[in-house]
Amino acid sequence: MPQYQAVKGTRDIFPEEIAQWKYVEGVVHNLASLYGFSEIRLPMFEYTELFQRGIGSSTDIVGKEMFSFLPDPNGRSITLRPEMTAGVMRAALQKNILSSSPVHKLYYIGELFRKERPQAGRQRQFSQFGAELLGVSSPAAVAEVITLMMQVFHSLGLQGLKLRINSLGDLNDRNRYRDALKSYFFPFEEMLDEPSKERLEKNPLRILDSKNPALQEIIAGAPRLYDYLSVASVEDFEKVLFYLSERGIDYEIDHRLVRGLDYYGHTAFEVTSSELGAQDAIGGGGRYDALARELGSSTEVPASGFAVGMERLLIAMEKQALFAAINPHASLLYVIVQQQELADHALNIAWQLRKAGIKTEIDLAGRSMKAQMREANRMRAAYALFIGSTEYETGLYTLKNLLTSEQTTLSLDSVVEMLGQSDRKATV
Ligand code: HAM
């Protein structure tokens, strides 16, 4: 085994997989722009307080999963971003973008870092794509981010997804509910595990999120937040559900869904995939009107958004064979040289083809013609262009379509004309 291995919880992405990533990213870019979202790119690290305040100090992410460090002995602690939403809001407030236009729709694709125990679908460095709609959080806005997310899944052809949705109400609703939860859990205090005991005081809603099997029965008997919602909160939620139904988006109301981040209020949602094992959440999000104030903003910035885990999405797509049709070399031409004396001539031809915009590959290792053909097939090249002494003398080359095995003899200019055109057609 080589001396150096990738750090546990990280992985390398080789070219075959890059084709899958690019395909998914292409769909994300297209659909985000279709819905009027613009891309934002943010720093990989932020001051630690941003996440403590934004995500909440009683959450697992802040409590135990952040990669934090001091850049210098007297510096402020910084943290590798464990999620994007706090950073997007920080950037929007810092640049004051909402003063120029009250609504901003931003999306991102990028790497995140969480010190979780690595397992299938759970890494310490992973990627998300997501969207944040800042400045308005009407039911229409919340429905818009959910619709965008579901359209991405739909366009990729992903099946077997379940959208679970809940309303966490507003602050007053939650305060009433928090008191009710405390009263409910106190008699069980001795039976709770350590993290839940701690949460009982600080944030009893978090107990509902516990995966500890021993607590599930107690949790199942807890009061429902939904019963503590005001009439206005219920109406808000029902309007979101109305939009989803109208758009044919299936959902399941899950009154136990609280999500692992503290900034949510009103609608929260999560999508799970039947293709994933224990880590079955493929994406999630919700409305987070309180975040801007939490980060020190003097004005309200109502907002909602979602994020989808790229690795989990790719695992689910792979299981459903949704990448079978992707061929990164679909238009590739492989120049095959029949005699090594003609190698320099072949190199010159390859250069001319590339200059003319034709995707071209050529053997650089002086391998036999058979080996060159094998390589062309391995790369799933679309064409082979044969260079032999007759071709060299006449300037007419044999072009073989490797899919149909059809052969034509033509000049280099004609090759460029033909493939250049088919390339253009393919990209329209
Ligand atoms: P989240 O639920 O923490 O939400 O993460 C969203 C998705 O990221 C998860 O559903 C999962 O697919 C993926 N993910 C999370 N942790 C890991 C990991 N360790 N390894 C692999 N994939 C992972 C957020 O991050 C919120 N910022 C979403 C949001 C946006 N809410 C409002 N706007």
Boltz pocket constraint, residues with backbone or C-beta under 6 A from the ligand:
constraints:
  - pocket:
      binder: B
      contacts: [[A, 82], [A, 83], [A, 84], [A, 85], [A, 114], [A, 116], [A, 121], [A, 122], [A, 123], [A, 124], [A, 125], [A, 126], [A, 127], [A, 128], [A, 130], [A, 131], [A, 132], [A, 260], [A, 261], [A, 271], [A, 281], [A, 282], [A, 283], [A, 284], [A, 285], [A, 286], [A, 288], [A, 304], [A, 305], [A, 306], [A, 307], [A, 308], [A, 309], [A, 310], [A, 311], [A, 312]]
      max_distance: 6.0
